[in-house]
């Protein structure tokens, strides 16, 4: 399915670069390679899964729920396909993400993340016959689309002579992490995926440690909005449990510092949720001489970016 997704994405998705900086290597004490998915269409990896799922189903219209990155990926894919899209978004999502989703032609329905059940809202709206629900992570076609990022990582690591490394992935529900894990299992088994989450919202790490799904106690209260999900997916978790190393968690301060370093040293813009993997690569100890961090998204409001850039310089 991942190989089929790669064929569907040819000519539509970007092959994002693998970046590096000697300054980041010195700071981390090991070689750090950064897969810049923030340079994908709509500013995150989400376009991959959205395009693959919509292409596979060929529906007359789509609906999705998302804090912003999946929303934009689905909105753009639907626009390119010439079909309508309805996107359910939390009212506290970054203004940039809400505006961009509307700008891509989607109808946006806002809800209160703390008091309303987005799944129930989605199920009610999806009852409309013309709309096909494109889930953000717990959907085989979406996982396969995200897995194309893993195929590229395998190729790019081989080009750099890297056969063994941890691949750190910013993780919400696990769609990208599980897709990458499946791709690496087939193409680069020496590369071990590891999910990275914000402290206090590390449901995947706790689930892996417990051997069963664990949920977060809350869904608000972190600047890492892109990866705040209630729990790992029913489809994604078995893949994560079989193929991933232990999960990692970083603080908001570490995520902000990683954003500033990505700006200064790699010349890319990251949002907090898209920077946690780089933060773990830079600030958490780990095995091996090489680590690969997936920079998953760059859709950040100016105020948050300014907060990151205001931190004292390092590296």
QUIGIDA-V423564 format. One record per residue. N is the residue number from 1. RES is the residue in one letter. PHI is phi in degrees with one decimal (none if undefined). D_LAST is the distance of its C-alpha to the last C-alpha in whole Angstrom. Layout:
N|RES|PHI|D_LAST, N|RES|PHI|D_LAST
//
This chain:
1|X|none|41, 2|X|-67.2|37, 3|X|-64.3|39, 4|X|-64.7|41, 5|X|-63.3|38, 6|X|-60.3|37, 7|X|-66.5|40, 8|X|-64.4|40, 9|X|-84.4|37, 10|X|-58.6|37, 11|X|83.7|37, 12|X|-118.4|36, 13|X|-90.4|33, 14|X|-87.5|30, 15|X|-86.0|28, 16|X|-73.7|25, 17|X|-78.2|22, 18|X|-104.8|20, 19|X|-106.0|16, 20|X|-156.0|13, 21|X|-151.9|10, 22|X|-62.3|10, 23|X|-66.0|6, 24|X|-70.1|6, 25|X|-59.4|9, 26|X|-63.8|8, 27|X|-64.7|6, 28|X|-81.8|9, 29|X|74.8|11, 30|X|-163.3|13, 31|X|-73.6|14, 32|X|-116.8|13, 33|X|-109.5|16, 34|X|-122.5|16, 35|X|-82.2|19, 36|X|-88.6|19, 37|X|-72.1|23, 38|X|-65.0|22, 39|X|-95.0|23, 40|X|-71.1|26, 41|X|-51.9|29, 42|X|66.4|29, 43|X|82.0|25, 44|X|-162.0|26, 45|X|-64.6|27, 46|X|-62.1|30, 47|X|-60.9|32, 48|X|-58.5|33, 49|X|-67.4|35, 50|X|-64.4|36, 51|X|-63.8|38, 52|X|-64.6|39, 53|X|-65.1|41, 54|X|-66.3|42, 55|X|-65.7|43, 56|X|-69.5|45, 57|X|-88.7|47, 58|X|48.8|48, 59|X|-83.2|49, 60|X|-74.8|50, 61|X|-167.8|48, 62|X|-133.1|45, 63|X|-134.1|43, 64|X|-150.9|40, 65|X|-122.7|38, 66|X|-169.0|34, 67|X|-80.9|32, 68|X|154.2|31, 69|X|-76.7|29, 70|X|-62.9|32, 71|X|-56.4|34, 72|X|-69.4|33, 73|X|-62.3|33, 74|X|-67.2|37, 75|X|-61.1|38, 76|X|-67.6|37, 77|X|-60.5|38, 78|X|-65.0|41, 79|X|-61.6|42, 80|X|-65.6|41, 81|X|-83.2|44, 82|X|76.0|46, 83|X|-123.7|47, 84|X|-76.0|46, 85|X|-134.0|43, 86|X|-114.8|43, 87|X|-121.4|40, 88|X|-95.3|40, 89|X|-127.2|37, 90|X|-67.1|36, 91|X|-65.9|36, 92|X|-95.0|33, 93|X|-63.3|31, 94|X|-53.8|29, 95|X|-58.0|31, 96|X|-59.2|29, 97|X|-69.6|30, 98|X|-64.1|34, 99|X|-63.8|34, 100|X|-65.1|33, 101|X|-63.5|35, 102|X|-64.3|38, 103|X|-64.1|37, 104|X|-85.3|38, 105|X|98.7|41, 106|X|-84.3|41, 107|X|-83.1|43, 108|X|-104.6|41, 109|X|-112.9|42, 110|X|-92.7|40, 111|X|-142.9|41, 112|X|-88.3|39, 113|X|-61.3|37, 114|X|-79.5|38, 115|X|-123.0|42, 116|X|-117.0|43, 117|X|-93.2|43, 118|X|-65.8|41, 119|X|-63.6|43, 120|X|-66.5|46, 121|X|-62.8|46, 122|X|-62.5|45, 123|X|-63.7|48, 124|X|-67.5|50, 125|X|-72.5|49, 126|X|-70.9|49, 127|X|-65.7|52, 128|X|-62.4|53, 129|X|-56.6|54, 130|X|-82.8|52, 131|X|-107.3|49, 132|X|-104.0|47, 133|X|-74.9|44, 134|X|-106.6|41, 135|X|-72.3|39, 136|X|-72.5|35, 137|X|-150.8|35, 138|X|-92.0|38, 139|X|-150.7|40, 140|X|-57.4|40, 141|X|-67.6|40, 142|X|-69.7|37, 143|X|-57.9|35, 144|X|-62.9|36, 145|X|-62.3|35, 146|X|-65.1|31, 147|X|-63.0|32, 148|X|-63.9|32, 149|X|-62.3|28, 150|X|-65.2|28, 151|X|-60.3|31, 152|X|-67.5|28, 153|X|-59.6|25, 154|X|-59.1|28, 155|X|-66.0|29, 156|X|-70.7|25, 157|X|-64.2|24, 158|X|-62.6|27, 159|X|-61.6|27, 160|X|-92.9|23, 161|X|74.2|25, 162|X|-97.7|24, 163|X|-109.9|27, 164|X|-132.4|25, 165|X|-172.9|22, 166|X|-83.8|22, 167|X|-108.9|22, 168|X|-90.0|20, 169|X|-127.8|22, 170|X|-60.3|22, 171|X|-129.0|25, 172|X|-108.1|28, 173|X|-84.2|32, 174|X|102.7|31, 175|X|-63.6|32, 176|X|-68.0|29, 177|X|-62.0|28, 178|X|-70.3|32, 179|X|-63.7|32, 180|X|-61.6|29, 181|X|-59.6|30, 182|X|-66.3|34, 183|X|-64.8|33, 184|X|-70.1|31, 185|X|-56.6|34, 186|X|-83.9|36, 187|X|-107.3|33, 188|X|-152.1|31, 189|X|-64.5|32, 190|X|-80.9|29, 191|X|-97.7|26, 192|X|-104.7|26, 193|X|-74.1|26, 194|X|-139.6|24, 195|X|-74.8|24, 196|X|-127.9|22, 197|X|-136.5|23, 198|X|-76.9|22, 199|X|-58.6|23, 200|X|87.6|27, 201|X|-134.3|28, 202|X|-99.1|27, 203|X|-62.9|31, 204|X|-68.8|30, 205|X|-59.7|28, 206|X|-68.3|31, 207|X|-65.1|34, 208|X|-63.2|32, 209|X|-66.7|33, 210|X|-85.4|36, 211|X|79.4|37, 212|X|-157.8|39, 213|X|-67.8|38, 214|X|-122.1|36, 215|X|-104.5|36, 216|X|-76.6|33, 217|X|-73.8|35, 218|X|-145.4|34, 219|X|-120.5|33, 220|X|-130.9|31, 221|X|113.2|29, 222|X|-135.6|25, 223|X|-74.9|23, 224|X|-87.3|23, 225|X|-59.0|26, 226|X|-64.2|26, 227|X|-124.9|26, 228|X|-93.9|29, 229|X|-126.7|32, 230|X|-64.0|35, 231|X|-168.0|35, 232|X|-64.6|34, 233|X|-78.1|37, 234|X|-66.1|40, 235|X|-82.1|39, 236|X|-75.0|36, 237|X|-62.4|36, 238|X|-58.5|38, 239|X|-68.3|36, 240|X|-60.2|33, 241|X|-63.5|35, 242|X|-78.6|36, 243|X|-116.1|33, 244|X|-97.6|30, 245|X|-78.7|28, 246|X|-57.6|27, 247|X|-77.1|25, 248|X|-126.2|22, 249|X|-136.9|21, 250|X|-123.9|18, 251|X|-82.7|18, 252|X|-61.5|18, 253|X|-61.2|15, 254|X|-65.1|13, 255|X|-63.7|15, 256|X|-64.5|14, 257|X|-62.6|10, 258|X|-65.0|10, 259|X|-59.6|13, 260|X|-64.1|10, 261|X|-68.2|8, 262|X|-62.5|11, 263|X|-64.4|12, 264|X|-74.1|9, 265|X|-104.6|9, 266|X|-109.8|12, 267|X|62.4|14, 268|X|-126.0|16, 269|X|-103.9|17, 270|X|-121.3|17, 271|X|-91.1|19, 272|X|-56.1|19, 273|X|-66.3|21, 274|X|-87.8|20, 275|X|-109.1|16, 276|X|-65.7|17, 277|X|-66.9|17, 278|X|-63.6|14, 279|X|-59.3|13, 280|X|-64.6|15, 281|X|-63.2|13, 282|X|-86.7|10, 283|X|-115.8|11, 284|X|-108.1|15, 285|X|-67.7|16, 286|X|-159.0|18, 287|X|-78.9|21, 288|X|89.4|21, 289|X|-90.0|18, 290|X|-134.7|18, 291|X|-134.3|17, 292|X|-111.5|18, 293|X|-114.3|17, 294|X|-93.3|20, 295|X|-87.1|18, 296|X|-82.7|22, 297|X|-161.2|22, 298|X|-132.7|21, 299|X|-91.1|24, 300|X|-122.4|22, 301|X|-68.3|24, 302|X|-59.8|23, 303|X|-63.2|23, 304|X|-70.1|21, 305|X|-62.4|18, 306|X|-62.3|18, 307|X|-62.3|18, 308|X|-67.4|15, 309|X|-72.6|13, 310|X|-79.1|15, 311|X|-68.9|12, 312|X|-57.0|10, 313|X|-68.1|7, 314|X|-154.5|4, 315|X|76.9|0
//
